Amino acid sequence: LRLSREEDWSDWLGFLIVQTNTGVFAQSLFGETARASELASPTKVDRDVPYGQYRADLIVQWSDAKYSHIEVKVGDYNLSKTYATSKAMQSKYNQTSENWADHILLLSSQMTEWEAVAQKDNRTIGVLTWEDVAVSLRRALRSEESVLWKAWAYSFTGAIEQLLLGYSGHKLR
């Protein structure tokens, strides 16, 4: 479980999204009105997608042919590029606004800066925090996911809570 770069966090998030059998994690995280089963086993998850001068962290193609673009932040404060990246990726994948959703995943400490950036553009980008990811993973741990998925999700949840959110881990004697 590498976590030394922002891309590593994106890789693990993408892995858990694509490997789900139930869709409970995605439904909880994105607040989708779709049934969890419709979010299970996405068609494709592209990571670190280049297009022109932009690079998207995650592009998810769901089984209903809709797309989600997710920019993952673990301290990168160049938040304004999210809007241009969003537009570029929607163009690259040749999708209409009805089939496209944008999200940014931030540390809670980045919310004030994001709100200032978001006021300058009228494109809707859903805001997620790493707390949201941890809660959604914990909900999915109670689902009918495979034991292997749960093992990876549990490990990733611990890494999020300890390394990004600052919760102390269990102390072994």
C-alpha positions as CSV (number, residue, x, y, z in Angstrom):
1,L,0.0,0.0,0.0
2,R,2.1,2.9,-1.3
3,L,1.0,6.3,-0.2
4,S,4.0,8.5,-0.8
5,R,2.5,10.6,-3.6
6,E,-0.9,12.0,-4.5
7,E,-1.1,9.5,-7.4
8,D,-0.9,6.6,-5.0
9,W,-4.0,7.8,-3.1
10,S,-5.8,8.1,-6.5
11,D,-4.7,4.6,-7.5
12,W,-6.1,3.0,-4.3
13,L,-9.4,4.9,-4.6
14,G,-9.7,3.9,-8.3
15,F,-8.9,0.3,-7.4
16,L,-11.6,0.1,-4.8
17,I,-14.2,1.7,-7.1
18,V,-13.4,-0.7,-10.0
19,Q,-13.2,-3.8,-7.8
20,T,-16.5,-3.4,-6.1
21,N,-19.1,-6.1,-6.4
22,T,-21.9,-4.2,-4.6
23,G,-21.5,-0.5,-5.5
24,V,-22.2,0.4,-1.9
25,F,-19.0,2.4,-1.6
26,A,-19.7,4.6,-4.7
27,Q,-23.3,5.1,-3.8
28,S,-22.4,6.3,-0.3
29,L,-19.5,8.4,-1.5
30,F,-21.1,10.1,-4.4
31,G,-24.7,10.2,-3.0
32,E,-26.0,8.7,-6.2
33,T,-29.7,8.1,-6.5
34,A,-28.9,5.1,-8.6
35,R,-29.2,1.7,-6.9
36,A,-25.9,0.4,-5.6
37,S,-26.0,-2.5,-8.0
38,E,-26.0,0.0,-10.9
39,L,-22.7,1.4,-9.5
40,A,-21.1,-2.1,-9.0
41,S,-18.4,-3.2,-11.4
42,P,-17.9,0.0,-13.4
43,T,-17.1,-0.5,-17.1
44,K,-13.7,1.3,-16.7
45,V,-11.7,3.4,-14.3
46,D,-8.9,5.4,-16.0
47,R,-6.2,6.8,-13.8
48,D,-3.8,9.6,-14.4
49,V,-5.4,10.5,-17.8
50,P,-3.5,13.0,-20.0
51,Y,-5.1,15.3,-22.4
52,G,-3.4,18.4,-23.8
53,Q,-1.8,20.2,-20.9
54,Y,-4.1,18.6,-18.4
55,R,-4.1,15.4,-16.4
56,A,-7.1,13.9,-14.6
57,D,-6.7,11.8,-11.6
58,L,-9.6,9.4,-12.1
59,I,-12.3,9.0,-14.8
60,V,-14.9,6.4,-14.0
61,Q,-17.2,5.0,-16.7
62,W,-20.2,3.5,-15.0
63,S,-22.2,0.6,-16.3
64,D,-25.0,3.0,-17.4
65,A,-22.4,4.8,-19.7
66,K,-22.3,7.9,-17.5
67,Y,-18.9,9.3,-16.4
68,S,-17.4,10.7,-13.2
69,H,-14.3,12.8,-13.1
70,I,-12.5,12.8,-9.7
71,E,-9.6,15.1,-8.9
72,V,-7.8,13.8,-5.8
73,K,-6.0,16.2,-3.5
74,V,-3.9,15.4,-0.4
75,G,-2.4,18.8,0.0
76,D,-1.9,20.1,-3.5
77,Y,-3.1,23.7,-3.4
78,N,-3.4,24.3,-7.1
79,L,-7.1,23.8,-7.0
80,S,-8.1,26.2,-9.8
81,K,-6.8,23.8,-12.5
82,T,-9.7,21.5,-11.6
83,Y,-12.1,23.5,-13.7
84,A,-10.0,23.5,-16.8
85,T,-9.1,19.8,-16.3
86,S,-12.8,19.0,-16.0
87,K,-13.7,20.8,-19.3
88,A,-10.8,19.1,-21.1
89,M,-11.7,15.6,-19.9
90,Q,-15.4,16.0,-20.8
91,S,-14.2,17.0,-24.3
92,K,-11.7,14.1,-24.5
93,Y,-14.4,11.6,-23.6
94,N,-16.9,13.4,-25.9
95,Q,-19.6,13.5,-23.2
96,T,-22.6,15.8,-22.7
97,S,-23.2,17.5,-19.3
98,E,-26.0,15.1,-18.7
99,N,-23.6,12.1,-18.7
100,W,-20.8,13.8,-16.9
101,A,-20.2,14.5,-13.2
102,D,-17.2,16.3,-11.7
103,H,-15.9,15.8,-8.2
104,I,-12.9,17.1,-6.2
105,L,-11.7,15.2,-3.2
106,L,-10.0,17.4,-0.6
107,L,-8.6,17.5,2.9
108,S,-11.0,19.4,5.1
109,S,-8.2,22.1,5.6
110,Q,-8.5,22.9,1.9
111,M,-12.2,23.8,2.0
112,T,-11.8,27.5,2.5
113,E,-9.4,27.8,-0.4
114,W,-11.7,25.7,-2.6
115,E,-14.7,27.8,-1.8
116,A,-12.8,30.9,-3.0
117,V,-11.8,29.1,-6.2
118,A,-15.4,27.8,-6.8
119,Q,-16.9,31.3,-6.7
120,K,-15.0,32.1,-9.9
121,D,-16.6,29.5,-12.1
122,N,-20.1,28.4,-12.7
123,R,-19.3,24.7,-13.6
124,T,-20.7,22.4,-10.8
125,I,-18.1,20.3,-9.1
126,G,-19.1,18.1,-6.3
127,V,-17.0,18.4,-3.2
128,L,-15.9,15.4,-1.2
129,T,-13.6,15.2,1.8
130,W,-11.3,12.4,2.9
131,E,-13.7,12.0,5.9
132,D,-16.4,11.3,3.4
133,V,-14.2,8.6,1.8
134,A,-13.5,7.0,5.2
135,V,-17.2,7.0,6.2
136,S,-18.2,5.5,2.9
137,L,-15.6,2.8,3.1
138,R,-16.7,1.9,6.6
139,R,-20.3,1.6,5.3
140,A,-19.2,-0.6,2.5
141,L,-17.3,-2.8,5.0
142,R,-20.7,-3.8,6.3
143,S,-22.0,-4.8,2.9
144,E,-21.7,-8.0,0.9
145,E,-18.4,-7.1,-0.7
146,S,-15.8,-9.9,-1.0
147,V,-13.4,-10.6,1.8
148,L,-10.5,-9.5,-0.4
149,W,-12.1,-6.1,-1.2
150,K,-12.9,-5.6,2.5
151,A,-9.3,-6.3,3.4
152,W,-8.0,-3.7,1.0
153,A,-10.7,-1.2,2.0
154,Y,-10.0,-1.7,5.7
155,S,-6.3,-1.0,5.1
156,F,-7.0,2.1,3.0
157,T,-9.5,3.3,5.6
158,G,-6.8,3.0,8.3
159,A,-4.3,4.9,6.1
160,I,-6.8,7.7,5.5
161,E,-7.7,8.0,9.1
162,Q,-4.2,8.0,10.4
163,L,-2.2,9.7,7.7
164,L,-4.6,12.2,6.3
165,L,-7.1,12.8,9.1
166,G,-4.7,12.5,12.0
167,Y,-6.6,9.9,14.1
168,S,-4.3,7.8,16.2
169,G,-4.0,4.2,15.4
170,H,-4.4,1.3,17.7
171,K,-1.4,0.9,19.9
172,L,0.0,-2.6,20.2
173,R,1.5,-3.7,23.5
